[in-house]
Amino acid sequence: MTDTAIVVCLLLAEFWAAAMAAPGIPGHAAQRPSLAAPARRVLHGSNLDPLLAAARGLTTSNTAPAPNTQAERKPPAARIDSRKTGQPAAQQPAKTRPKPAKKPPAPRTAAPPEAPKLPSGPLEEDTGYRGIWYANQPSGDQYRFKYSGGLATYPQQHIPIAWYSPQAKKTFFVYGGRPPDANRLLHMVSYFDHQTGMVPRPRILLDKQTDDAHDNPTLAVDDAGFVWVFSNAHGTGRPAFLCRSRSPLAIEAFDHLLTTNFSYSQPWYVPHDGFCFLHTRYTAGRRFLFVGYSADGRHWDGVLPLAQIQQGHYQISCAQGSRIATAMNYHPTAGGLNARTNLYYLESPDGGRSWTNAQGQPLELPLTEVHNPALVHDYQRQGLLVYLKDMGFDAQGRPVILFLTSRHYASGPEGDPRIWRTARWTGSRWEIREAFSSDHNYDFGSLYLEPGQVWRVIAPTEPGPQPYNPGGEVVVWISRDQGISWQKAKQLTEHSRFNHTYIRRPVNAHPDFYALWADGDTREPSVSHLYFTDREGSHVWRLPANQDGPTRPEMVR
């Protein structure tokens, strides 16, 4: 075949992939749908419709994971046991870093079942709480990966993963678990009973047939108390699923409602209205942002594209009644996700149907230009990367965004200083302040905007046993002057065996179950435990790895 023929074939393949990934709206790439009357199509039951699918024709048999970009290729799945297991050598070693002494052996892979079993009735109980281990982008140096570790509560773009119900007096939560003998992702659902102080055996919702923690689930609880679980896909190589509990305020039985495709789901249930569903869809490897609506979770009334700038975006979000807000960065054409930068803010007063910037100026969607009315700060001009952490509304109802800036995407001191910052809307302008620092871009913590103008951050900002890898030792930071100054109020963990990662905040967080996270070795596969703490940080509890029935979690601090 000639060089010209090869080029033509590649261009045709890319065009076909983009066409298959389009959301099924004629003229989608050029047409901006009306905010007042978005295109309306209906999803019934488990039918796969282009509106919520990133690829047409995706079925449960088409589950082979496929990397979306060179930067996100990950090592093969690894079996977890008590022995130390090697990892593959780096694909793109950094020139300035020491090379490993020898090439480690490839990890063993545990074969998954042939097809996922989707829930339709009672769920199987597991024997305890075990988190998934995951690694992304081998680096070929002492840090081993761009990021890695016990990632049961990863990533921050999956919101919410825990939800306190005052009616049930329980905090329901989901996480990425695994079987005892293999590092294979299981979607787990459980709760903390605030009346008894115990947790039941967790339930296995489904086997996602991958070790990719990007497929971790999210959840929401509706007005009637039904628990909804959104099972994500990482790109278009695997399907995504929507399931609902068979009974209100209970996890013993679930029903599968929908097979489709979405990534980085952020389902917000708006009281007496329904779902505002923020999510990502991959188009030729680009991560574009969308929002969908549903009154009952079964029938979906169209999708609105939010942002499609160059190689795409990551976003975080929060909700206050029907008011939905999202903060995002963007991925430049040169560098993609490893060059993520800039900070943007959008909000909706009506459950996601119309969108403005912080000033209230209506936005023409999707956003397609780097400089647009939603821009909070241009960090690209400063040569800084932007890693989103959390956001919320303060006592005055004004948005506050927590994020980190860095100078390099990789693990190690090249990215220092890694500065955590807050951006607060004052009513007339964005006020951006430095808070504190940590040693990795993927150190993740949660922001709590409490009464009395108390701002609290619970995050692994102290170096852990594996410095310059994700996570570390968990710290409580407090500000009482709207982020002008911060005090290290308490250190929750120390002398840990593994780094602690991805501290997550429940919706309606109860003081007794205020943050949930996992731990794990960040340089090789390991076991991973799950932990939680209370608002005051008086203790840290570990969820049982083995249990026969309802168990009181072990106090480890």
N, C-alpha and C positions, 0 to 999 in steps of 0.2 A: 504494500500500500504506500502511495506517495505521501510526502509531508503535507501537501495541500489537502489530500483526502482525509488524513488523520485530523487536521485542524477542523475541517468541515464536520466530521463525525462528532468531535468534542463539542462544537458549538450547538449542533442539533441536540445532543444529549442534555446540555445545560438548559436549552430552551424547553425541552420536554419536561425536565425535572421542575422547572419553574411553573410550567402550565399545570402540572399535576398537583403542585403545592398551593395554587391559588385558591381562594376561599369560595370559588364558585359564583362570584358576582360578575356579570359581564362588564368588561372595561375596568376591572378592579384596580389595575395598576395606575390608571390615569383618573378614574372617577372618584370623587369624594362624596360619599352619601350624605344626604341631608340629616342634620342633627334632629330636626323636628319630626322627621318621618323616615327613620332608617328602613332599609330593605327588610321585608318581613318574610321569613320562611319558618317552617315549623318542623321540629324534630319530634318524632313519636317513638316512645319506648326505646329499644336498643338499635334503631335504624341509624346507619352512618350517613350523615348529610354533609355536603361540602362546606356549609357554614361553620361547623365546628371541627372540621377535619383539615389538617395541614396537607394531607395527601389523599386523593380519591382512591377508593378501592381497598383501603387498609382494613384488614380483618385480623382476627385473633390468631390466624395461622401465619401471618406475616409479622413475625416478632423478632427477627434477627437484628441485633443492635448495629447501628452504622454510625461511625464518627461523622460529625457535621463539618468540622474544620480540622486542619492539621494541628491547630493549637489545642484542641480538646481531645485528641486521641489519648487513651488511657491504657494502663497495663492490663493484661488478661486477668480474668477473675481468679481469685486465690482461695484455696481451702484454708480454713482457720483451725489451728490446733495449738497446743502448748509449746510446740517447737518453733524456732525462728525460721522464717521462710524468706528466701531471696526474692528479688524483683528484677525485671528486665532492665538492661542498660539503657541509658538515655538515648532518645532519638535525636535531640538537638542539644548537646552539651554546651554550656556557657563557656566561652573562650577563656574567661578570666578566673575560672574556678578549678580547683584541683580535681583531677580525674580519679575515679575509683581504682583501687589497686588491681582488681580483677573483675571480670564480668560475672555477676551473680547468676545462679541457675534460674530458669524460668519457673514461676510458681505453678502448682498443680491446679487444675480446673475441675470443679465438681459439676457433673452433668445434671442439668435441670430436667424437670418433667417435660413431656412432649408438648403439652399445651396448658395454658392457665385454666384453672377451674374457677369459674366465676360464681359468686355467692348467690344462692337461692334458698334461703332458710338458715338454720342454725350454723354458726361458725365453730370451727374446731378450736379448742383451747390449746394454747402453747404451755410449756412447762416453766416459763419464766421470761424475763426481760433481757434480750440480747440485741445489741445494736449492730448495724451493718458497718463493715470497714470498706473504705473506698480511697482510691488514689487517682490523680489526674496529672497528666503531662510529666513523664519522667525527666529529670533535670541532669542526671549524670554527675552529680556532685554529692557532698556530704548530706545535703538536705533531702535528696532522693527524688522529690516531686515538687511541682508547683504548689499543690496542696494535697492533703491526705489526712487520714486518721479515722477515728470513730465518728461517723457522720449520720447517726440515726436521726438527728434533728436538723440536718442540712436540707436545702440552703435557705438563705434569708428571703429569697424570692418566692418561697412557698409559705403563704400566709392565708389563714391561721393554721396552726397545727394543734392548738389546745384551746378549749372553750369552757369556761365555768358556767354551769347552769344553777341559778338560785333555786329553781323549783326542785331539782333533783339533789341539790347540795353535793354535786359531784363536778370535778373538772375532767371532762372528756378529752382524750388526746390520741393522736396517731403518731407513728414513727416508723422508720425503716428498720425492720428486724431481720433476723436470719435464723435458719435451722441450727441445731447444736453442732452439726458436723460439716457444715458447708457455708461459705460466704456467698449466699444467694439471697436476693432481696425479697423479704416478705412484708406485705403491708399489714401492719398491726394496729389494732384499736383497743383502747382500754380506758380506765378512769381512776381517779383518786377519790375515795369516799370520804368527805369531810366530816361525816358523823362518826365513822368508826376509825378513821385514820389509817385505813387499809387499802390495798390494791388487790383486785382479783387476778386470776390468771389472764394474761392478755389473749385476745382472740385473733386468729389469722384470717384476714379478709380475703387475701389472694396472694399467689406466688407470682411475682412480676417477671421471673425468668431472666434476671440480669443481676450483676453486682453493682450497677450504676445507681448511686445515691441521688442522681438527678431525677430518678423516677419516684422518689419518696412522695407520700400522699399529703393532702391537706384535708381540712374538715370544716363544717359549719353546722350550726344548730338552728332550726327554724322556729317559728312562733309556736308550733304545736309540739316542739321538743324532739322532732325526728333528727337523727344524726346523719349527716351527708358526708360521704368520703369521696374526694376527687383524686383518682389515681393517675399521676402524671406520666408522660412519656418524655424522654430526652430526644427531641427531634422527631423525625418521621419513621424511624426504624422499628418502633414498637407502638402498639395501640395505647390509648388512655381509656379509663373507665370511670363511670359515675355510679355509685351505689348508695342506698339509703337503708337505714335501720328499719326493721319490720315493725317495731313498736317505739313509741316515744320514750326518750330518756333511757334507752336500753341499748346494749351492744350484742346481745346474745344471738340475734339473727339479722341478716341483711339480705337485700335483693339488689341484683344488678339491673340498672336501668338503661345504661347507654354505653356503647362502644364507639369511640371516636378518636380524635388526636388533639392534644393540647399539651403545652409545656408550661412550667412555672405558674401554676394556677394560684389565683388569689380570689376565692369565692367569698363575697360579703353578702350576708343575708340582711336585707333591709326590712324592718318590721312592717307587716301589713302590705308589703309590696312584692317581695320576692328576691331573687338573686341578681346582684351585679357581679358579673364574672370577668374579672381581669385575667388575662392570660397571654401567653406568647405562642406564635405559630412560626415555624421555620419555613422560609422560602429560599430555596437554593443556598442553604446554610446561613442565611441572615435571620436574625431574631426580631421579628416585628410584633408590635403590641396591639392587642385587640380587647374589646369589651363586649360581652354578650348579656342578654337579659332573659329572665324567665320568672313567671309568677309562681310556678309550682315545681320547677326543677325537671319537669318532663317535657314541656313544650317551650322551645327556645325561639324568641322573637327577633331574629336578626342579629347581626354582629357589626360593630362599628370599629374601623381601624383607627387606632390612636396615634401611633408613631412609626415611621418608616424611614429613618435617617441613615443613609449609607449602609453599614453592616448590621444595624439594629441597635438593641437596647437591653439593659436589665432595669427592672423597676421594683420598688417596694410600695406599700400602700397602707391606708388606715381608713376607718369608717366611724362616723358619728351620726346615727340615725340614717337618713337618706343622703347625707353628705359623704362623698367618697373622695379621697385625695390620693394622688400617686406622685412619687418622685422617681426620676429616671436619670441614667447617664446615656451616652451614646458610644457606639463602636465605630471608629473611623475606618474608611476604606483601607488605609495603610495601617496595618497592625491588628485590626479587628478587635475582638474581646480583650486581648492583652494590652490594648491601647485605650481601654475605656476611659472616658473623661467627660467633663462638664456636668453640671447639675441643672435639672429641669424640674418644674412643678406644675401639675395640673390638678384641678378639682372640679367635682360635679355636685350641684345642689339637689339633683333629682334622681339619684340612684344610678348614675352613669349614662343618662340619655343626652345630656348636654355638658360641655366642658369649657372652663375658663382658666385663665392664669390667676395668680394670687390677687391681682388688682381687680378681678371681676371682668376682664376683657374676654369676650367670646373668642374661642380658638377655631381656626379653620383646620379640620382634621382630614387625613392624618398629617401630623407634623412631618415635613420632608426636608427642611433646611436646618443646618446647624445653628444658625442664629435666628431665633424665632421668639415670639412674645412669652413663651413659657420658660425661657432661659433664666436661671437664678444666678449662675456665675460661670464665666468662661475660664475653666481650669486648663484647657488646652493651650491657651496663650502662655500659661505659666509652666508648661511642661509637666503637669501633674496628672496622675491617674486618679479616678474617683471610684471608691468601693462603698456602696450603699449599705447601711446597717439597719436603721429602724426609723419610724416617724410616728407622730401623733398630734393631737390638738391640745393646747395648753388650757388653762382655766378661763381664758378670754376667747377660746375657740379659734385661736390662731395656730397655724401649722408650725411644727418644729421638726427638722430633719437631722438625723444623726448619720454621719458618714466619715470616711477615712480617706486621706490623700496620701499618695506614695509616688516615688520617682521611678520605680521599676516593678514589673509584674512578677518577677521570680522570687523564690525564697532566698533569704540571705540579707546581709547588711547593705547591698546595693540600693535597696528601696528606701533606706532610712533618710530622713526621719519619716516615720509613718504616723501621721498626726490625725487624731480623732477631732472632728469639728461638729458644731451645731449651726444650722441655719434657721433662724426664727423670723417669721413675718411679723413686723411691728404694727401693721395696718397701713403703712405707706412705703416700706422698703424691707429688703432682706438684711438681717443683721447676722453676720457670720463670725463666729468666734472659735478659737482653738480651745480644746478641752484637755486632752492628755494624749499619751502615745503608747504604742505597743510594737511588737517586733515582726508582725506578719500581716499581709493584706487581708487574709481570710480569718483573722481574729474577729469573731462576731459576738456582739452583745445587744441587749435590749434596752430600750428607752422607756421609762415610766414617768409620765407627767402627772404628778399627784397633787392633791389639795394643798393649799398653803404655799403655792409656787415652789414646791419641792420637785426638782428634777433628779431622777435616780437612773443610773446606768449600772447594769450587772453584766460584766464582760471579763474575758480571760486576758487581761492586759499585762499581768505580771509574767515574766518568762517562766516557762514550765521546765520539765526535765529534758525537753528537746527544744531548745531555743531556736528561733528563726524558722520554726514550723508552725502550722496553724494551731491556735489555742495556746493554753498555758495554765496559769493559776488564776482562779476566779476572784474578782475584786468587786466591791460595791463602791461606786462613786456617787457623791451627792453635790448638787448645786442648789443654793437657795436664792440666787440672784439672777435667774434666767440665763444661766450659762456663762456669766462673766468670770466666775471662779469655781473651781471644783476641789473637793476634799476626798481623799481616799478614806472612806468611812470604816471599811472592814475588808479583810482578806478572808475569803470563804474556804479556800483550799491551799494547802502547802505541802511540800515534800511528797507530791503525788507520784505515782508510778508512771502515769501517762499524762499527756496534755488533755485538758478539758476544752471542748469545742461547742460552738453554736448554742449559746444560752438563749432560750426562747421564752417570750412573754405570752401567756394565755390571754384570750379575749375575756374581759370582765375579771381579770386576775384576782383570785381570792388571796387574802394575806397568808394563808397556810400553804398555798401551792403557787408560788409567785414566779418561779422560773424553772425551766426544764432543760436538761442538756445531756450530753454523752461524753465519754472519754475514749482514748485509744492511742496506741503507738502510732506516731506520725511518719515513721521511716520504714516500717515493715508491717505486714498483716498481724493483727492481734485480736484478742477478745475486746469487747466494748461493753461497758456498763452504762446505765442511765441513772441520772441524779435529779433531785429537785431541792429547792430551798424555800424558806418563807420570806416575807417582806423584810423583816428586820435582819435577816441573815443570821438568826440565832443558832441554826443548825443546818447541816447538809445531810440529806438522806439518799441512800442508794436503793434503787428498785431491785427486788430479788431476781437473781439469775436462775434460781431453781425454787419452785414452790409447789405445794400440793393443793392449795386452795387460797382463799383470801389471806393476805399476809401483811403485817405491819412492816413497812420499809425499815432497813437497817440505818441507824444513825451513825454516820462516819465522821462527823465533826460536831 
